[in-house]
Amino acid sequence: MFISVIMCTRNRAEQLRRVLETAAVMTVPDGLDWEMVLIDNGSSDHTPDVVQSFADRIPIRYVLEPKAGLSNARNRGVAEATGEYICWTDDDVLIDPNWLSAYAQAFAQNPQASVFGGVIEPVPETELPAWWREHADGLLNVLAARDFGPDVRPLSLEGHILPYGANYALRGEAQRKYLYDPGLGVGPHHKRLGEETAVIRAIMRDGSGVWVPGARVRHMIPAARLTYDYVGVYYRSVGETWAYLAHHGRENFIDPVPVTGVRIGNVPVWVLKRRLRHWLGYKVRAMSGNIGSSLWHWRKYSYFSGAADFWRREKRPAA
């Protein structure tokens, strides 16, 4: 098996049907030995029926992983995959017809590389709000947009020239050495980010990576994610991820600032001060109609709120 494509899903049957329709019409190079491993992370809807309906169009295997959590699902996918290379994508994208062939070509042309990544093009299902359009550059991460240009180039830890979770690929040998941390990613008791980033960074420290511009996916963005509230939810997740990494002494790819000082309720006082400062800044700028500044404060307030929420729930002192 040359390529295993892994996709994790949970209770998104019709959304999954949409992405599998695009997978079924991909251009597959002659003689390419590949499989798709679909990890169902405990769905209660008709996901199994949707997967079965593609059995005659895609070399797909359905695997149930009942232990909730995206990292648990990813790790089950790694255990099940037999490919020399593992390609990852999500259940809320549309796959470009050349996606698989672009990766296959990149693997063949770059045998020294262990990490590969492609374009993630966000496609809002409704028109972007005016405030979003005016400040889109500061919100690209919220939409998981990724595009390092039309040319093949090296990936790099410096400058975080690395792929995102909806579209990346790893050499199987390296992937099996570095599994996903169940404390990162979406889980039943938390909504954190970065489970794939931690793995990609670990592999890149020992190897190299290649940007594959021909491997494209379109990330479908529902209207519910184009709101101030969702921006807050996203940055709370970022802040909680930062606090989790700091607490456990892991490489902090969110922000390497050391977490020290006096605590109240296990939350560093300086975090509480930043949270209050940005809340007040948000309220003042919002009342004055300064959308750009109010949005910046809202993001910062949400970030430090996520961090504070994490430490309040932790009983052990930070590392």
C-alpha positions in Angstrom: 0.0 0.0 0.0 1.5 3.3 -1.1 -1.0 5.8 0.3 -3.5 5.6 3.1 -6.0 8.6 3.3 -7.4 9.0 6.8 -10.5 11.0 7.6 -12.1 11.3 11.1 -15.8 12.0 11.5 -18.5 12.2 14.1 -22.2 12.8 13.5 -21.8 14.6 10.2 -23.3 12.0 7.8 -24.6 14.3 5.1 -21.5 16.6 5.3 -19.4 13.4 5.0 -21.4 12.3 1.9 -20.5 15.6 0.3 -16.7 15.2 0.7 -16.8 11.5 -0.3 -18.5 12.5 -3.5 -15.5 14.6 -4.3 -13.1 11.8 -3.3 -14.9 9.4 -5.6 -14.1 11.5 -8.6 -10.4 12.1 -7.8 -7.9 11.5 -10.5 -6.0 8.3 -9.5 -2.7 7.6 -11.2 -2.5 4.3 -13.0 -1.2 1.5 -10.7 -1.5 3.6 -7.5 -2.2 1.3 -4.5 -4.2 3.4 -2.1 -7.0 3.1 0.6 -9.2 5.5 2.5 -9.6 4.7 6.2 -12.7 6.4 7.6 -12.6 6.6 11.4 -16.1 7.0 13.0 -15.5 8.5 16.4 -18.8 7.3 17.9 -21.5 8.7 15.5 -25.1 8.1 16.4 -26.4 9.2 13.0 -26.4 7.3 9.7 -22.7 7.7 9.1 -22.1 3.9 8.5 -24.7 3.8 5.8 -23.1 6.8 4.0 -19.7 5.1 4.1 -21.2 1.9 2.8 -22.8 3.7 -0.1 -19.3 4.5 -1.5 -17.9 1.0 -1.1 -18.0 0.4 -4.8 -16.5 3.8 -5.7 -13.7 4.3 -3.2 -11.4 1.7 -1.6 -12.8 2.7 1.8 -12.6 0.9 5.1 -15.0 1.9 7.9 -13.5 1.7 11.4 -15.4 2.6 14.6 -13.3 4.2 17.4 -15.7 4.6 20.4 -13.3 6.5 22.6 -14.2 10.1 22.0 -11.7 12.7 21.0 -10.1 13.8 17.8 -6.6 12.6 18.8 -8.0 9.2 19.8 -9.6 9.0 16.4 -6.4 10.0 14.6 -4.3 7.5 16.6 -6.8 4.7 15.6 -6.4 5.8 12.0 -2.6 5.5 12.3 -3.0 2.0 13.8 -5.3 0.9 11.0 -3.4 2.5 8.0 -1.1 0.3 6.0 0.3 3.0 3.6 3.9 4.0 3.1 2.5 7.6 3.3 -0.5 8.9 5.2 -2.7 11.7 3.8 -5.0 13.6 6.2 -8.1 15.6 5.4 -11.3 16.6 7.2 -15.0 15.8 6.7 -15.9 19.4 6.1 -13.9 20.0 2.9 -14.3 19.4 -0.9 -11.3 17.6 -2.3 -9.8 18.8 -5.6 -9.7 16.2 -8.3 -5.9 16.4 -8.4 -5.4 16.1 -4.7 -4.3 12.5 -4.5 -2.2 12.6 -7.7 -0.5 15.7 -6.5 0.6 14.1 -3.3 1.6 10.9 -5.0 3.8 12.8 -7.3 5.3 14.8 -4.5 6.1 11.7 -2.5 7.9 10.2 -5.5 9.9 13.4 -6.3 10.9 14.1 -2.7 11.9 10.8 -1.1 13.9 12.6 1.6 10.9 14.5 2.9 8.6 13.4 5.8 6.0 16.2 5.9 3.9 17.5 3.0 1.1 20.1 3.0 -1.3 21.6 0.5 -3.7 24.5 0.0 -6.8 25.0 2.2 -9.1 27.5 0.6 -12.0 28.7 2.8 -15.3 28.9 1.1 -18.0 30.7 3.2 -21.4 29.3 2.6 -22.9 32.8 3.1 -21.5 36.3 2.3 -18.8 37.4 4.8 -20.0 40.2 7.1 -18.6 43.6 6.3 -16.6 43.8 9.5 -15.0 40.4 8.6 -14.1 41.5 5.1 -12.5 44.7 6.4 -10.3 42.7 8.9 -9.9 39.4 7.0 -6.1 39.3 7.3 -6.4 39.0 11.1 -9.0 36.2 10.9 -7.4 33.8 8.4 -6.6 31.3 11.2 -10.3 31.2 12.3 -11.1 29.9 8.8 -8.1 27.5 8.8 -6.8 29.1 5.5 -3.4 27.9 4.3 -1.7 29.0 1.1 2.1 29.4 0.7 1.8 30.2 -3.0 1.8 28.4 -6.4 5.3 27.1 -6.3 6.8 24.0 -4.6 8.9 25.2 -1.7 10.4 23.8 1.5 8.3 23.8 4.7 10.0 25.3 7.7 9.6 25.5 11.5 11.0 29.0 11.2 8.1 31.3 10.4 5.6 28.4 11.0 5.6 27.5 7.3 3.7 24.4 8.1 0.4 22.8 7.0 -2.9 22.6 8.9 -5.0 19.6 9.9 -7.4 19.7 7.0 -4.7 19.0 4.4 -1.4 17.4 5.1 0.5 14.2 4.6 3.3 12.4 6.5 5.7 9.6 5.8 4.1 6.6 7.5 7.3 5.6 9.3 7.6 9.1 10.9 3.8 9.2 11.7 3.9 5.9 13.6 6.8 7.3 15.7 4.9 10.4 16.7 1.3 9.9 17.7 -1.3 12.5 18.7 -1.8 13.8 22.2 -5.3 13.2 23.5 -5.0 16.4 25.6 -4.9 18.4 22.3 -7.6 18.6 19.6 -11.3 18.5 20.2 -12.3 16.1 23.0 -15.3 15.3 25.1 -14.2 17.7 27.9 -12.2 20.3 26.0 -12.0 22.1 22.7 -8.3 22.6 22.1 -6.3 22.9 18.9 -2.9 21.8 17.7 -2.8 18.0 17.9 -1.5 17.8 14.3 0.8 20.8 14.8 2.6 19.1 17.7 3.2 16.0 15.6 4.2 17.9 12.4 6.7 20.0 14.4 8.2 17.0 16.1 8.7 15.3 12.7 10.1 18.4 11.1 12.8 18.7 13.8 14.2 15.3 12.6 13.5 15.8 8.9 12.2 18.1 6.1 9.0 19.0 4.4 7.6 20.1 1.1 4.8 22.4 0.1 2.5 20.8 -2.5 0.4 23.5 -4.1 -1.4 21.1 -6.4 -2.9 19.3 -3.4 -5.9 21.5 -2.7 -9.1 21.3 -0.6 -11.9 23.7 -0.2 -12.9 24.2 3.4 -16.7 24.9 3.7 -17.4 27.5 6.3 -21.0 27.6 7.7 -22.6 30.9 8.6 -22.4 30.1 12.3 -18.6 30.5 12.1 -18.8 34.0 10.7 -19.8 35.7 13.9 -18.2 37.6 16.7 -19.2 34.8 19.1 -17.4 32.2 17.0 -14.3 34.3 16.8 -14.4 34.3 20.6 -14.9 30.5 20.8 -11.9 30.0 18.5 -9.6 32.2 20.5 -10.7 30.7 23.7 -9.6 27.4 22.2 -6.2 29.0 21.3 -5.8 30.3 24.8 -6.7 27.0 26.4 -4.2 25.2 24.1 -1.5 27.7 25.2 -2.2 27.1 28.8 -2.3 23.3 28.4 1.1 23.3 26.7 2.6 25.6 29.3 1.1 23.6 32.2 2.6 20.4 31.0 6.0 21.8 29.9 5.5 20.9 26.2 6.9 22.9 23.3 4.6 25.9 23.3 4.0 26.6 19.6 1.2 29.0 20.6 3.4 31.3 22.7 6.6 30.4 24.5 6.1 33.0 27.2 6.8 31.3 30.6 3.9 31.2 33.0 5.2 32.4 36.4 4.1 34.6 39.2 1.4 34.8 41.9 -1.8 32.9 41.3 -5.5 33.3 42.3 -7.5 30.1 42.1 -4.6 28.6 40.3 -4.8 31.3 37.6 -1.7 33.5 37.2 -2.6 37.0 38.2 -1.0 38.5 35.1 -3.4 36.4 33.0 -6.4 37.7 34.9 -5.1 41.3 34.5 -4.7 40.9 30.8 -8.2 39.4 30.5 -9.8 42.3 32.4 -7.7 44.9 30.4 -8.9 43.4 27.1 -12.5 43.1 28.2 -12.5 46.8 29.1 -10.7 47.7 25.8 -13.3 45.7 23.8 -16.2 47.4 25.5 -14.8 50.9 25.1 -13.8 50.4 21.4 -17.1 48.7 20.6 -19.1 51.7 22.0 -16.9 54.1 20.1 -17.5 52.2 16.8 -13.8 51.3 16.3 -14.4 47.8 14.9 -10.8 46.9 14.2 -9.6 47.7 17.7 -12.7 46.2 19.4 -12.2 43.0 17.4 -8.5 42.8 18.4 -9.4 43.3 22.1 -12.2 40.7 21.8 -9.7 38.1 20.4 -7.3 38.8 23.2 -10.0 38.8 25.9 -11.2 35.4 24.6 -7.6 34.1 24.5 -6.9 34.9 28.1 -10.4 33.7 29.1 -9.6 30.3 27.6 -6.3 30.1 29.5 -7.9 31.2 32.8 -10.7 28.6 32.4 -8.1 25.9 31.8 -6.1 26.7 35.0 -9.2 27.0 37.1 -10.1 23.4 36.2 -6.6 22.1 37.0 -5.8 20.9 40.5 -2.1 20.5 40.1 0.3 23.5 40.0 1.7 24.5 36.6 5.0 22.9 35.6 
